[in-house]
Amino acid sequence: MVEAAWLIPAFPLAGFLLLLLVGPKLGEPRSGWIATAAMGGSFAAAVTTYIGLLGLDAHGDADNDRQYVQTLFEWVPAGDFQVDIGFLVDPLSVTMTLFITGVGALIHLYSIGYMHGDPKFSKFFLYLNLFAFSMLMLVLGDNMLLTFLGWEGVGACSYFLIAFWFDDEANASAGKKAFVTNRIGDWGFMVAMFLMFTTIGSIQYTDIFANAAGISESTATAITLLLLVGAVGKSAQIPLFVWLPDAMAGPTPVSALIHAATMVTSGVYLLTRMNGVIDVSASWAPTTIAWVGAATALFAATIAVSQNDIKKVLAYSTVSQLGYMFLAIGTGAYVAAIFHMITHAFFKALLFLGSGSVIHGMDNDQDMRHYGALRKLMPITSATFIIGWLAIAGVPPFAGFWSKDEILAFAWEENKLLWAVGFITAILTAFYMSRQVFMTFFGRYRFADVRAEELEELAAMKVAAAETAVTEAEAGIGDAEAAVAKATEKLEKASEKLVTREAEMADADAADEKATEKATKNLDKARDGVEKAQVAADEATTAVEAARRAVSAAQAQVAHVAAASMGSGSLEFDLFVAPDLGDIAEEDLPEAARARREYHPHESPWTMTLPLVILAGAAIVAGGMNLPFASDLHFLDHWLEPTLVHPAHLTSSASVKWILAIVAVMGGAIGIAAAVMIYLKGRFPASKVELPIMAEGWRFDESIANFMGGPGRKGFDLVAWFDATFVDGAVNGVGRVVREGGGQLRRLQSGLVRSYAAMVAIGAIGLIIWFLSRASF
Amino acid sequence: MSALLLATEAAGNEAAASFPVLSALVVLPILGALLLLLLPNSRPEYFKQVAFLVSAAVGGMAIWVLTDFQTGVHAAEFQLQNSHTWIESMGISWHLGIDGISLWLVVLTGLIFPIAIIAIDAEHEPKAYYGWLLVLEAGCMGVFLALDLFAFFVFFEIVLVPMYFLIGKWGHGERAYAATKFFIYTMFGSALMLVGILSLAFLNEAETGILTFNLVELAESQMIATTTARWIFLSFALAFAVKVPLFPVHTWLPDAHTNAPTAGSVILAAVMLKLGTYGFLRFGVYLFPEAAVFFAPALVTLGVIGIIYGAIAATMQHDLKRLVAYSSVAHLGFIVIGIFSLNTEGIEGGILQMVNHGLSTGALFLLVGWIYDRLHTRQISELGGLQKPAPIFAGVFMVVMLSSIGLPGLNGFVGEFLILLGAFSAHRWWAVVAATGVIIAALYLLWAYQRVFHGPAEGDNAKMKDLTLREGLIMLPFLVGIVFMGVYPKPVIERMEPAVDALIQHVEDHVDDFDEPVANIGVVVEDHSEDETEGDH
């Protein structure tokens, strides 16, 4: 049954080739189903191989009997260097294939729903199958070179998939960054292979297992550190982690499969595979691994606390969890590392797919500040996500608790400081994951809220409107004042007339009644005119005042919005209180805000929720693989034992282990409680914990980018300039001296060479003719 | 060593009875060129067809040679030899032969020429254009097959003429400048080699009393003084270094590549640069084993500088063709360090990489040429988003690019890996530095790809035509070669290994304190063989 091993990578390879040939013709959804079926077949082959391997175990007596090498053909036979395309089937590789194919099949299924409607639907699945093939070659390869083939293959697929939506320069850059950063690590892997080959004359794993003990300490140390360089690149540890957060530019299923569950764990796999070499290296080499892991775990966790993008939180969380695995390897706890790798694959894939479901339901919005209260709208997504949260936060009996607890226990025995770093990271993990869950699924529904930038836009619109009103009112003042002046003039004239009339009346002495009447009328008219003008002038003045008040009110609102967004740090507006729109009418809202009010977040289709449910089930029970209570329950320990030279065991007493477990649970509880106080109850402002420097990832990536874009680029430019100016310049300079010395030759120069060429041609022909004439045949 | 000589003669006699296929490889293109000369100018459409048919026939014969090539015990010897004494008094003969080292370069040459001829139409004066291409093919074949130093030199020089005219007449931009630079540079390099060849022959005559230009006889005699041999080696090395090109005599290459017509660039990269690396192996290491060992550290150093320097310079280029040209400087640096590792892995990796570079860089130049045909620019800043209108074109470009980057599973990786593995045994720290070239290779090619194919497509870029069926068929042999040699390089390595081992044995025999720098192999090899037998049942 172990002979089925070759089928494990063969299925996704066949799927890839099929999609390469007829993918676009098959279209959606058939190409997705074919890719998923290929992964299903691969999983079935992995299970068959697993059962076969169990069978092998029963027959053998020696430990390494649980091992089977399947050679397909010779790959690179050059001199003493002989490398095959062959598979090493042993507990470690089979464990890896089981979760890669299992989780992989689920993520393929999920993608059918997620990628619905994408114009490059079939190409996506083509890449996914190629990725799965590469990943399986990585873990199944029976030599370092074949692992390296998978290693770079997954890197290339990761590049294709991160840059999948390549129209956006940011996505394309993220893909390139991932590939190039990984290549720095690959350099370490390659040199490690050279050193291994020159030391023991082979890079086949069975030879390495057999001869590792004989490698000198200094060589083993060098190989370990070079492998660490490779692992640090692929598994996103300090200082090469910078590509992983950017890799979130890819479609979410890619983040789940490649950048959480499988590819990024390759470094952990590689180091575990080479545990025999690490074992003979100087003791500071594994200590270095442990500290790289611990430092990365803590560093990434602090960054995760301040991220608002739902996928960025998970990305930094992945970096942090991979740090735990490195910590485990550095303390010799390989089984704990693999254990955590498996549980992490389940719950992190679950969390990523859940976030994808949220993003899918939220119209592709990834900002958690815009979520809230989604548990009612997305019941399956939220229920499964909450299970994933409990698993990663270390709440018993969910899977993450068991694996993390084991790592922390080993760290405690190695070095109390390592344990402390791991413990603080655990608190932070519980905190930022709770924050994510509360911001997404609990609290106030914020999607329909008018957003800070929209509020600013609205306020700006109001200011503009008020300013127009002021201008109009001011124009009105002018009119009114003119009217007042006119009326006053009229009044004066009328008064004059009145005086005249009164004089006339006195003169006329009521004799001329008609004239008197007329004068009185005129007088009244004049008085009316004055009054009216007065009223108009007053009104105009009031209007101007009102308009001025409107402007200052609008300006005050702008200032308020600006103050709100500045004042509360990364939270641009309140998680708990809806933004105050004042007297803005519904129809005045920006179009985007109105569209959101009509948008209904929804649960995803079954192809997406079914994988969530299955993974949630796994995240609940996966801890059962390696329960700490009795030796009989250490299933994974016993299973992986033949692949390790020195299987590590905890030596602490049961009471110490219990205390450590209780302390770990309390740490998780502290993290959750803090998040409850801040994000659920609003007792403390979030700005107290979400420091801007953390949101920027301690400016690590930025500094590198600045260096590469600044001095780095200048240095490269300098080389190109040096080449054009000095190396080439010297040649041209010689040419120029010759030409100038030759005076007239300059004009003829190109013709001269042409005649050289002709002379060579004629000379050669002449020689041939001469040869032919002298020929003795 | 006399055994080797006897075996060589035996194989030569055997082959002489049958059709002189190797001579045909050289003569047929010349006859084709003469035929073109006779064709009437009124029917220009025939020129391309005739040139293609002739070169395809040569390609067919190259495949025939490949199938005829003995892989067993005789694989270390020169096979299918064709030897005719021409000038007995001078010891010069028309002597051709092929072994595992030249076999793949002959096959590569045989396949690249018909592709270069069919892929691109002559822009003007088709008769002369195709004629020169055929003369070029004859010259390249001659260099790879010649077993007589004088004949080799003649072919080595003849190659310059057609390339000079191809760049000067059918090129773009500053073509006269580029052609002149190319010609003067390479002429200067090979002028000293002629002196070297003559000195070697006459000094050898002084010691042995026999005047000969026969490669095998000169290599086996090793009669001249060590210091003299070193000087003569240097005269050869300079000619080859220019041709490769090695830092710091590489600057003719970017100009020549950029301004050459597409077919010229393809042949220049795929075949002509290999004249230098092949020369190093056949006429450097084989003729002057002691000097090769003596100068190996210096040449490896130049190779490593070329790798890093070429890659950095490539990163900063604005012209896509110039970028590929600088990438050649880096790739050829790998080949040189492989050869001068002087062990099986390094030399085999070097030969593999000669073929691999021919495939991947040849294909890259074709693709860049097609982009230029469509959009009339090669400036990276003027291109962008081409993957949107031309997804298949982009896909093919991606595969070729990944081959050039050295992705495992494609051809480039096998060669690069073996070279670095060999170099690591011989010059450990240089190999560690050279391996960083792999990182920069990813940087410059992916960055270029991003700027050309990713992002939004605007203007003419948005309307770029995708790969046509005809172009796809032209690309197919490249893609098949790229994948095949990445997945199953065994048949290729297998055929070169006896010759490579014989060459290393030759060096070990003639250099007193030299042993092949190999891995420190202890118990493991026995374990390994046991594992293999276990794996078999």
HADDOCK unambig.tbl for C-alpha pairs under 7 A between the chains (distance, minus, plus):
assign (segid A and resid 69 and name CA) (segid B and resid 535 and name CA) 5.85 0.50 0.50
assign (segid A and resid 70 and name CA) (segid B and resid 535 and name CA) 6.19 0.50 0.50
assign (segid A and resid 71 and name CA) (segid B and resid 535 and name CA) 6.31 0.50 0.50
assign (segid A and resid 74 and name CA) (segid B and resid 490 and name CA) 6.99 0.50 0.50
assign (segid A and resid 75 and name CA) (segid B and resid 487 and name CA) 6.85 0.50 0.50
assign (segid A and resid 75 and name CA) (segid B and resid 488 and name CA) 5.77 0.50 0.50
assign (segid A and resid 75 and name CA) (segid B and resid 489 and name CA) 6.74 0.50 0.50
assign (segid A and resid 75 and name CA) (segid B and resid 490 and name CA) 6.32 0.50 0.50
assign (segid A and resid 76 and name CA) (segid B and resid 489 and name CA) 6.42 0.50 0.50
assign (segid A and resid 76 and name CA) (segid B and resid 490 and name CA) 6.06 0.50 0.50
assign (segid A and resid 77 and name CA) (segid B and resid 490 and name CA) 6.32 0.50 0.50
assign (segid A and resid 78 and name CA) (segid B and resid 344 and name CA) 6.89 0.50 0.50
assign (segid A and resid 78 and name CA) (segid B and resid 345 and name CA) 5.74 0.50 0.50
assign (segid A and resid 78 and name CA) (segid B and resid 493 and name CA) 6.66 0.50 0.50
assign (segid A and resid 79 and name CA) (segid B and resid 344 and name CA) 5.56 0.50 0.50
assign (segid A and resid 79 and name CA) (segid B and resid 345 and name CA) 6.17 0.50 0.50
assign (segid A and resid 149 and name CA) (segid B and resid 408 and name CA) 4.88 0.50 0.50
assign (segid A and resid 149 and name CA) (segid B and resid 409 and name CA) 6.47 0.50 0.50
assign (segid A and resid 152 and name CA) (segid B and resid 407 and name CA) 6.61 0.50 0.50
assign (segid A and resid 152 and name CA) (segid B and resid 408 and name CA) 6.74 0.50 0.50
assign (segid A and resid 166 and name CA) (segid B and resid 454 and name CA) 5.31 0.50 0.50
assign (segid A and resid 166 and name CA) (segid B and resid 455 and name CA) 5.71 0.50 0.50
assign (segid A and resid 167 and name CA) (segid B and resid 385 and name CA) 6.94 0.50 0.50
assign (segid A and resid 167 and name CA) (segid B and resid 454 and name CA) 6.06 0.50 0.50
assign (segid A and resid 167 and name CA) (segid B and resid 455 and name CA) 4.18 0.50 0.50
assign (segid A and resid 167 and name CA) (segid B and resid 456 and name CA) 4.86 0.50 0.50
assign (segid A and resid 168 and name CA) (segid B and resid 455 and name CA) 5.33 0.50 0.50
assign (segid A and resid 168 and name CA) (segid B and resid 456 and name CA) 6.87 0.50 0.50
assign (segid A and resid 169 and name CA) (segid B and resid 454 and name CA) 6.99 0.50 0.50
assign (segid A and resid 169 and name CA) (segid B and resid 455 and name CA) 4.90 0.50 0.50
assign (segid A and resid 172 and name CA) (segid B and resid 450 and name CA) 6.36 0.50 0.50
assign (segid A and resid 172 and name CA) (segid B and resid 454 and name CA) 6.38 0.50 0.50
assign (segid A and resid 176 and name CA) (segid B and resid 446 and name CA) 6.19 0.50 0.50
assign (segid A and resid 180 and name CA) (segid B and resid 439 and name CA) 6.54 0.50 0.50
assign (segid A and resid 180 and name CA) (segid B and resid 442 and name CA) 6.01 0.50 0.50
assign (segid A and resid 180 and name CA) (segid B and resid 443 and name CA) 5.95 0.50 0.50
assign (segid A and resid 183 and name CA) (segid B and resid 439 and name CA) 5.45 0.50 0.50
assign (segid A and resid 184 and name CA) (segid B and resid 439 and name CA) 6.02 0.50 0.50
assign (segid A and resid 187 and name CA) (segid B and resid 435 and name CA) 6.42 0.50 0.50
assign (segid A and resid 187 and name CA) (segid B and resid 436 and name CA) 6.49 0.50 0.50
assign (segid A and resid 191 and name CA) (segid B and resid 432 and name CA) 6.58 0.50 0.50
assign (segid A and resid 194 and name CA) (segid B and resid 421 and name CA) 5.52 0.50 0.50
assign (segid A and resid 194 and name CA) (segid B and resid 424 and name CA) 6.51 0.50 0.50
assign (segid A and resid 197 and name CA) (segid B and resid 519 and name CA) 6.51 0.50 0.50
assign (segid A and resid 198 and name CA) (segid B and resid 425 and name CA) 6.46 0.50 0.50
assign (segid A and resid 198 and name CA) (segid B and resid 519 and name CA) 3.95 0.50 0.50
assign (segid A and resid 198 and name CA) (segid B and resid 520 and name CA) 5.35 0.50 0.50
assign (segid A and resid 199 and name CA) (segid B and resid 519 and name CA) 6.51 0.50 0.50
assign (segid A and resid 199 and name CA) (segid B and resid 520 and name CA) 5.43 0.50 0.50
assign (segid A and resid 200 and name CA) (segid B and resid 520 and name CA) 6.34 0.50 0.50
assign (segid A and resid 200 and name CA) (segid B and resid 521 and name CA) 5.65 0.50 0.50
assign (segid A and resid 200 and name CA) (segid B and resid 522 and name CA) 6.72 0.50 0.50
assign (segid A and resid 200 and name CA) (segid B and resid 524 and name CA) 6.23 0.50 0.50
assign (segid A and resid 201 and name CA) (segid B and resid 519 and name CA) 5.73 0.50 0.50
assign (segid A and resid 201 and name CA) (segid B and resid 520 and name CA) 6.17 0.50 0.50
assign (segid A and resid 201 and name CA) (segid B and resid 521 and name CA) 4.77 0.50 0.50
assign (segid A and resid 201 and name CA) (segid B and resid 524 and name CA) 6.42 0.50 0.50
assign (segid A and resid 201 and name CA) (segid B and resid 525 and name CA) 6.88 0.50 0.50
assign (segid A and resid 207 and name CA) (segid B and resid 524 and name CA) 6.59 0.50 0.50
assign (segid A and resid 207 and name CA) (segid B and resid 527 and name CA) 6.86 0.50 0.50
assign (segid A and resid 207 and name CA) (segid B and resid 528 and name CA) 6.52 0.50 0.50
assign (segid A and resid 716 and name CA) (segid B and resid 312 and name CA) 5.84 0.50 0.50
assign (segid A and resid 716 and name CA) (segid B and resid 313 and name CA) 6.95 0.50 0.50
assign (segid A and resid 716 and name CA) (segid B and resid 316 and name CA) 6.74 0.50 0.50
assign (segid A and resid 717 and name CA) (segid B and resid 316 and name CA) 6.16 0.50 0.50
assign (segid A and resid 719 and name CA) (segid B and resid 312 and name CA) 6.89 0.50 0.50
assign (segid A and resid 719 and name CA) (segid B and resid 313 and name CA) 6.14 0.50 0.50
assign (segid A and resid 720 and name CA) (segid B and resid 313 and name CA) 4.73 0.50 0.50
assign (segid A and resid 720 and name CA) (segid B and resid 316 and name CA) 6.50 0.50 0.50
assign (segid A and resid 727 and name CA) (segid B and resid 248 and name CA) 6.55 0.50 0.50
assign (segid A and resid 728 and name CA) (segid B and resid 251 and name CA) 5.55 0.50 0.50
assign (segid A and resid 750 and name CA) (segid B and resid 176 and name CA) 6.77 0.50 0.50
assign (segid A and resid 750 and name CA) (segid B and resid 180 and name CA) 6.47 0.50 0.50
assign (segid A and resid 753 and name CA) (segid B and resid 180 and name CA) 6.33 0.50 0.50
assign (segid A and resid 757 and name CA) (segid B and resid 161 and name CA) 5.51 0.50 0.50
assign (segid A and resid 761 and name CA) (segid B and resid 158 and name CA) 6.54 0.50 0.50
assign (segid A and resid 761 and name CA) (segid B and resid 161 and name CA) 6.56 0.50 0.50
assign (segid A and resid 764 and name CA) (segid B and resid 154 and name CA) 6.61 0.50 0.50
assign (segid A and resid 764 and name CA) (segid B and resid 158 and name CA) 6.94 0.50 0.50
assign (segid A and resid 771 and name CA) (segid B and resid 86 and name CA) 6.16 0.50 0.50
assign (segid A and resid 771 and name CA) (segid B and resid 87 and name CA) 6.98 0.50 0.50
assign (segid A and resid 774 and name CA) (segid B and resid 86 and name CA) 6.28 0.50 0.50
assign (segid A and resid 774 and name CA) (segid B and resid 87 and name CA) 6.16 0.50 0.50
assign (segid A and resid 775 and name CA) (segid B and resid 85 and name CA) 6.97 0.50 0.50
assign (segid A and resid 775 and name CA) (segid B and resid 86 and name CA) 4.25 0.50 0.50
assign (segid A and resid 775 and name CA) (segid B and resid 87 and name CA) 6.27 0.50 0.50
assign (segid A and resid 776 and name CA) (segid B and resid 85 and name CA) 6.45 0.50 0.50
assign (segid A and resid 776 and name CA) (segid B and resid 86 and name CA) 5.65 0.50 0.50
